[in-house]
Amino acid sequence: MNLNIIPKDKEDLNFVEVLFSMDIDEVKDEVPLLLKWIKDGNWPQAPYIYQYFIPHVNEIEDEVIKILKSNDELWKYWLINGLLFKSKHRPSNLIMKELEYLYNNPTEDEKEAEVDISAFEVINKFGGNVSD
């Protein structure tokens, strides 16, 4: 466990160099803490965390699905747009299934945050099956 990869506050960017020097397997235990720093994609840490995890979307599948199933619509929005949409690899079937659920069954809060639209854009990009 290397706590140097977790930002200390919203001004802390010292974690970036350490994070990028580590393999995904080395940060596996810290993934949930790192993903908390993308709850707002405008935070200075978010672009770096997206960049680190974009090639590893399917390796952090459990954490991604947990966020997609949460009640935090803005976190879902930033996860979908900042991470899943930018991925060069198709998200796993389980992630795609959760995106399809969000698209087909959005809550009012998810609609307001445009989570359903964002989910559709990822599904469309990667050729998922969207059923109405």
C-alpha positions in Angstrom: 0.0 0.0 0.0 1.6 3.2 -1.2 -0.3 6.2 0.2 1.8 8.5 -2.0 -0.6 7.7 -4.8 -3.6 9.1 -3.1 -4.0 12.9 -3.3 -3.9 14.6 0.1 -6.2 17.4 -0.9 -7.6 19.2 -4.0 -4.4 21.1 -4.6 -2.1 18.0 -4.3 -0.7 16.8 -7.7 2.4 15.2 -6.1 0.8 11.8 -6.4 0.9 11.8 -10.2 4.5 10.9 -10.8 4.4 8.0 -8.3 1.1 6.7 -9.6 2.3 6.6 -13.2 5.4 4.8 -12.1 3.3 1.9 -10.7 1.7 -1.0 -12.4 -2.1 -1.5 -12.1 -1.6 -4.6 -10.0 0.4 -2.5 -7.5 -2.4 0.0 -7.1 -5.3 -2.5 -7.0 -6.0 -2.0 -3.3 -6.1 1.8 -3.7 -8.5 1.9 -6.8 -11.6 2.8 -4.7 -9.7 5.7 -3.0 -8.3 7.0 -6.4 -11.7 6.8 -8.0 -13.1 9.1 -5.3 -11.0 11.8 -6.9 -13.1 11.7 -10.1 -16.3 12.4 -8.3 -15.9 15.9 -9.9 -14.1 15.8 -13.2 -13.2 19.5 -12.7 -10.9 18.6 -9.8 -7.2 19.0 -10.8 -6.5 15.3 -10.0 -9.3 13.9 -12.2 -7.5 14.1 -15.7 -4.5 12.3 -14.3 -6.6 9.6 -12.7 -8.6 9.1 -15.9 -5.4 8.9 -17.9 -4.0 6.3 -15.6 -7.1 4.1 -15.6 -8.2 4.5 -19.2 -6.1 1.5 -20.4 -7.3 -0.5 -17.4 -11.1 -0.1 -17.4 -11.8 -3.8 -17.5 -9.2 -4.5 -14.8 -11.1 -2.2 -12.4 -14.5 -3.6 -13.4 -15.8 -4.2 -9.9 -15.1 -0.7 -8.8 -16.6 0.8 -12.0 -19.8 -1.2 -11.6 -20.1 -0.3 -7.9 -20.0 3.4 -8.9 -22.5 2.8 -11.7 -24.9 1.2 -9.2 -24.4 4.0 -6.6 -26.8 6.9 -5.9 -24.2 9.5 -6.9 -25.3 10.7 -10.3 -22.5 13.1 -10.8 -19.9 10.5 -10.0 -21.6 8.2 -12.5 -21.6 11.0 -15.1 -17.8 11.8 -14.6 -16.9 8.1 -14.6 -18.8 7.5 -17.8 -17.6 10.6 -19.7 -14.1 10.8 -18.3 -13.1 7.2 -18.2 -15.4 4.8 -20.1 -16.1 7.0 -23.1 -12.4 7.7 -23.5 -11.4 4.1 -23.3 -9.8 2.6 -26.4 -11.0 -0.9 -25.3 -14.6 -2.0 -25.2 -15.7 -2.1 -21.6 -16.5 -5.6 -20.3 -19.9 -7.1 -20.9 -20.8 -6.5 -17.2 -20.0 -2.8 -17.5 -21.9 -2.6 -20.8 -24.8 -4.3 -19.2 -24.9 -1.8 -16.4 -24.7 1.1 -18.9 -27.6 -0.4 -20.8 -29.6 -0.6 -17.6 -28.8 3.1 -16.9 -29.8 4.0 -20.4 -33.1 2.1 -20.3 -34.1 2.7 -16.7 -32.8 6.1 -15.6 -34.0 7.7 -12.4 -35.1 11.4 -12.6 -31.9 12.4 -11.0 -29.9 10.4 -13.5 -31.8 12.0 -16.3 -31.1 15.5 -14.9 -27.4 14.6 -14.7 -27.5 13.2 -18.2 -26.3 9.8 -17.1 -28.6 8.1 -19.5 -27.3 10.1 -22.4 -23.7 9.5 -21.4 -24.4 5.8 -21.0 -25.9 5.7 -24.5 -22.9 7.4 -26.0 -20.6 4.7 -24.6 -22.9 2.0 -25.8 -23.1 3.5 -29.2 -19.3 4.0 -29.4 -18.6 0.4 -28.6 -21.5 -1.2 -30.5 -23.5 -2.4 -27.5 -27.0 -3.7 -27.8 -29.4 -1.0 -26.6 -33.0 -2.1 -26.2 -35.8 0.3 -25.4 
